[in-house]
Amino acid sequence: MKEEQIKREKMLLSDLKPGEGGVIIQIVGGQGLRQKLALRGIKEGCYLRVVSSSSGPLVVESNGLQIAMGRGMARKVIVKPIGRRFP
């Protein structure tokens, strides 16, 4: 496999651009972080799409809901990028 292709197999949620999405493959954090995210419907296996990634919190969409999360939290979510799924 090419190095670029390997890098695209998993990346941080915070590195996705608006309009791009991915499936969560791992949450690197303790039980508190996992619980906070789970209460918002974000857990391993879920599809997320980045709505906005300008300055400030990252806004993602999951199951029709838009959720804002800090960049520190987004750096702990590892996704398998899917690309542009929605316009």
DAVENFEN-V98605 format. One record per pair of residues at least 12 apart in sequence whose C-alpha atoms are under 8 Angstrom apart, sorted by the first residue. I is the first residue (numbers start at 1). J is the second residue. D is the distance in whole Angstrom. If there is no record, write none. Layout:
# DAVENFEN-V98605
i={I & I}
j={J & J}
d={D & D}
This chain:
# DAVENFEN-V98605
i={8 & 8 & 9 & 9 & 10 & 10 & 10 & 10 & 11 & 11 & 11 & 11 & 12 & 12 & 12 & 12 & 12 & 12 & 13 & 13 & 13 & 13 & 13 & 13 & 14 & 14 & 14 & 14 & 14 & 14 & 16 & 16 & 17 & 17 & 17 & 18 & 18 & 18 & 18 & 18 & 19 & 19 & 19 & 19 & 19 & 19 & 19 & 19 & 20 & 20 & 20 & 20 & 20 & 20 & 20 & 21 & 21 & 21 & 21 & 21 & 21 & 21 & 21 & 21 & 22 & 22 & 22 & 22 & 22 & 22 & 22 & 22 & 23 & 23 & 23 & 23 & 23 & 23 & 23 & 23 & 23 & 24 & 24 & 24 & 24 & 24 & 24 & 24 & 24 & 24 & 24 & 25 & 25 & 25 & 25 & 25 & 26 & 26 & 26 & 26 & 27 & 27 & 27 & 27 & 27 & 28 & 28 & 28 & 29 & 33 & 40 & 41 & 41 & 42 & 46 & 47 & 47 & 48 & 48 & 48 & 49 & 49 & 49 & 51 & 56 & 56 & 57 & 57 & 57 & 58 & 58 & 58}
j={80 & 81 & 80 & 81 & 78 & 79 & 80 & 81 & 78 & 79 & 80 & 81 & 74 & 75 & 76 & 77 & 78 & 79 & 74 & 75 & 76 & 77 & 78 & 79 & 53 & 58 & 71 & 74 & 75 & 77 & 50 & 81 & 50 & 52 & 53 & 49 & 50 & 51 & 52 & 53 & 49 & 50 & 51 & 83 & 84 & 85 & 86 & 87 & 49 & 50 & 81 & 82 & 83 & 84 & 85 & 47 & 48 & 49 & 50 & 81 & 82 & 83 & 84 & 85 & 47 & 48 & 49 & 79 & 80 & 81 & 82 & 83 & 44 & 45 & 46 & 47 & 48 & 79 & 80 & 81 & 82 & 43 & 44 & 45 & 46 & 47 & 48 & 77 & 78 & 79 & 80 & 44 & 45 & 78 & 79 & 80 & 44 & 77 & 78 & 79 & 43 & 44 & 76 & 77 & 78 & 76 & 77 & 78 & 76 & 73 & 67 & 62 & 63 & 62 & 62 & 62 & 63 & 60 & 61 & 62 & 61 & 62 & 85 & 66 & 70 & 71 & 69 & 70 & 71 & 70 & 71 & 74}
d={7 & 7 & 5 & 7 & 6 & 5 & 5 & 7 & 6 & 5 & 6 & 7 & 7 & 6 & 7 & 6 & 5 & 6 & 5 & 6 & 8 & 6 & 6 & 6 & 8 & 7 & 6 & 5 & 5 & 8 & 7 & 8 & 7 & 8 & 7 & 8 & 5 & 5 & 5 & 6 & 6 & 6 & 6 & 8 & 6 & 7 & 7 & 7 & 6 & 6 & 8 & 7 & 5 & 5 & 7 & 7 & 5 & 4 & 6 & 6 & 6 & 5 & 6 & 7 & 6 & 6 & 7 & 5 & 5 & 4 & 5 & 7 & 8 & 6 & 5 & 4 & 6 & 5 & 5 & 7 & 7 & 7 & 5 & 5 & 6 & 6 & 8 & 7 & 6 & 4 & 6 & 5 & 6 & 6 & 5 & 6 & 6 & 6 & 5 & 7 & 8 & 7 & 6 & 5 & 6 & 5 & 6 & 8 & 7 & 8 & 7 & 7 & 8 & 7 & 8 & 6 & 8 & 6 & 6 & 5 & 5 & 7 & 8 & 8 & 7 & 8 & 5 & 5 & 6 & 6 & 6 & 7}
